[in-house]
Amino acid sequence: MPQCGMRSRFLFLGLVFVLAAIGCKKGSPIVGTWHTQSTVINLPAYVDETFNSDGTFTSQTKLARTDGKVSINGTDKGTWTLVKDQLTEKVDDIDWKFSGVNARGVERAQKMFDQRKPQILKLTNEHPTHTLKWEGDDKFTIVTSKGETQIYRRTK
């Protein structure tokens, strides 16, 4: 009888492993770090966005005027879902840091951002879903709510 109990345990554990292997779905193809370029507030923007397997993301954006008067380093954090070809991102927090040669202008810009952060966050989340088009494993495009096509390339 004890032998039968031991076999049952092994059979049960084996069944659990098989079911776990069958039940494990492949991770989302968007998980990783991606780079894109666009234009934000009429400035060239360079974006590195990391989609984590737990459904969170972090986006690092660098904007700079060519005359060096102001630069912005922005960090957005939030959650994402990808259902078929629909990518939805909900931004939970944004943080922009300003720098440049005009200290007074930088200080004003930072103060203005800090005052308007709730409104900016609200605007950021107005159009959270974009249709994604895969062009291989390491490249996809989206069309923004403003009609701009952004090309994302995997970096990690």
Helices and strands as residue ranges (DSSP letters): H 2-23, E 32-40, E 43-51, E 56-64, E 71-83, E 86-99, H 103-124, E 129-134, E 139-143, E 149-154
